[in-house]
Amino acid sequence: MARTIEEIARGARAASRAAATLHAGTKNAVLHELARVIEDREPEILAANVEDVSAAESAGLDAPKIKRLMLSGASLAQMRDGLVQIANLPDPVGAVTRSYEVPSGLRVERVRSPLGVIAMIYEARPGVTIDAFALCFKAGNACILKGGREATHSNELLASITRSVLAEHGVPEDAMSAFTSSDRDEMKRMLTLSDDIDLVIPRGGAGLIRFVHEHATIPTVQHFEGVCHVYVDARADLDTALEIVATGKTSAPATCNSTECVLIHESVADAFLPRLRARADADGVELREGDYGTEFLDLILSYRIVPDMDAAIAHIHEYTSNHTEAIVTADADAADRFTREIQSSCVLVNASTRFNDGFQLGLGAEIGISTSRIHAYGPMGLEELTCQRWVVRGNGQTR
Amino acid sequence: MARTIEEIARGARAASRAAATLHAGTKNAVLHELARVIEDREPEILAANVEDVSAAESAGLDAPKIKRLMLSGASLAQMRDGLVQIANLPDPVGAVTRSYEVPSGLRVERVRSPLGVIAMIYEARPGVTIDAFALCFKAGNACILKGGREATHSNELLASITRSVLAEHGVPEDAMSAFTSSDRDEMKRMLTLSDDIDLVIPRGGAGLIRFVHEHATIPTVQHFEGVCHVYVDARADLDTALEIVATGKTSAPATCNSTECVLIHESVADAFLPRLRARADADGVELREGDYGTEFLDLILSYRIVPDMDAAIAHIHEYTSNHTEAIVTADADAADRFTREIQSSCVLVNASTRFNDGFQLGLGAEIGISTSRIHAYGPMGLEELTCQRWVVRGNGQTR
């Protein structure tokens, strides 16, 4: 019989204690072995996925969602590569990030430590199941993975494979659970199990984020929308600006780090705007003067001509989603001012907003991009799935 | 007319943008000047406080609460010392904590940055008003301070003094607001203003924490209770153990880091327990075998004899509040195991649980002690009132 979410969470809490003290070698062996077993059992995994996809097609799921749901030989290879990459990253757990003595003679250390139990809620994308497990586990955490219900067969099989590999390595299999009930009430209950779950990470559409926001009493780190701006300064190199703005929109219009709005200093508007229009026409991008603050997720780009950098910064303060903003300028003072006053999770100078991404910024992997400043801000890699404890050694100190 | 909480929060958001970019010199000048003005206006502050105390006495407030509400020449001197101490701490804002180049040629920096707007909810302790402002402000944040209603006159005067000093230094006075309405509904609304408030820190009794926990949609960092354990190992020096256990209870029984339960390895129980009993009798401490997991906040200490360290660790896992645990042992392996397996915010070897405190651990000051692992775990000093942004410099990179 399926376990209740309360039972799953209690199991995860117990397993998290074991996961927290695993050696890097054991964790990496689990990840490598998981990659191997996924290769061995590829036909079975693809068959489970076909079940999900057929059901979703019958139910009339739209094409982009079907695409995200579907696994293939290539996507399984990517999944395996991800596991190997995460195995090759340094283990964050146990790192001493600071060490000093205080006047009482105590030796104080801050030690990087797992968060404990992480619940993740995401869309029907089975690739995320393995990816999220690998990141949580490498950072010493147990995880509860709640993927979209359309991926139930795929996720249940991937979870059962993962749990077998854990058990073979002497790790409690509850270090990973797939939570596949589609009972909305059970999901609400999950969001309040603060004794057994330390963090909830929602990743998905606005509806999901709002649901979690309303019902969670557990801390959450969430990624809302990305309304990313590029400011083309008076001293911008216009060739550079055109490439950054155009590719920032077209290279992946539906991602959160794509450029949604360009702010143009009036002194370069006459030179820049006609070139931008021509390029937008060529790229099939619709230019709009207005609709500010909108995450189009489509081939639409808004623009505004601003009299100076004050106005550009004021516009961003009004409309930012705190995700990513960029300035194009050859003026070092302007760049410094922009990076100081704009407090978004990632601020770029002379580079595309599309670089706000865990891989591109050198984290090796990411579980999502946080747009709230608590706990993690920007791409969340392994370190962002840990906390820091205090470990203090004395020789009998009292007070 | 008093502003609504929505107006206060909007003002704080605007002021936070200015506060985030202040130079350390300006912030320190504000803190020093505030100390000076508090000294100048001492009679007026004490008079406002007398109004609060008289009203509280008429309303029958209990003696410990009256004591916390009351200001004196000495407590104002302490308040001023606190301001000077915080002025003397290094400015965390703008520190580059990491800097590297990625293969695309981008230079990636992580830059310590303010959280934005911090709301703090606390008891009727006017000293906290100035202390919390100073910490939030030094870390570049605007703050909204909601103290217990019994301290309204004191808090309103302290806030008006602070706001004048801010204005004199060209800082928007909304970098600090006291929220003194006692409308419960308005407080509930505050807890949902996630556009304008970045973090809520509740500090107070279980009722307050529960209220915030239930109603907040803004991230919170909270300190629940402290059920702190000391494990007296088979290889403990018993003189050391006795001092650590006895003073851990008696030196400040009502604080969250006081020792509530001692776990005694059975091989030393016959030698240790009679000495502990004698000392407890002398100190007026009641020893109880039971009531595990209770934060007594009083001269009561529970104890349990355990067969081995496994049992001690299992007991702690069952009853811990994740605040503080200590081991007394001369065995380095035992100490290492304990500090690895116990994942409380602070784990001590041969030292009192009372050292889990921002001042004692060298932070210079603290705004509270977090017992949840998200964002901050353990004492929260200046750094814990900041986040880290990504600042990225390129020369035209696109993808």
Interface residues (C-beta under 8 A of the other chain):
Chain A: R17 A20 T21 G94 Y100 V102 S104 L106 V108 V111 S113 P114 L115 G116 S194 D198 L199 H213 E214 T217 P219 T220 V221 D237 T240 E243 I244 T247 G248 S251 H317 A335 T339 R340 E341 Q343 S344 S345 C346 V347 L348 V349 N350 A351 S352 R354 F355 N356 Q360 L361 G362 S372 R373 I374 H375 Y377 G378 P379 C387 Q388 R389 W390 V391 V392 R393 G394 N395 G396 Q397 T398 R399
Chain B: R17 A20 T21 G94 Y100 V102 S104 L106 V108 V111 S113 P114 L115 G116 S194 D198 L199 H213 E214 T217 P219 T220 V221 D237 T240 E243 I244 T247 G248 S251 H317 A335 T339 R340 E341 Q343 S344 S345 C346 V347 L348 V349 N350 A351 S352 R354 F355 N356 Q360 L361 G362 S372 R373 I374 H375 Y377 G378 P379 C387 Q388 R389 W390 V391 V392 R393 G394 N395 G396 Q397 T398 R399
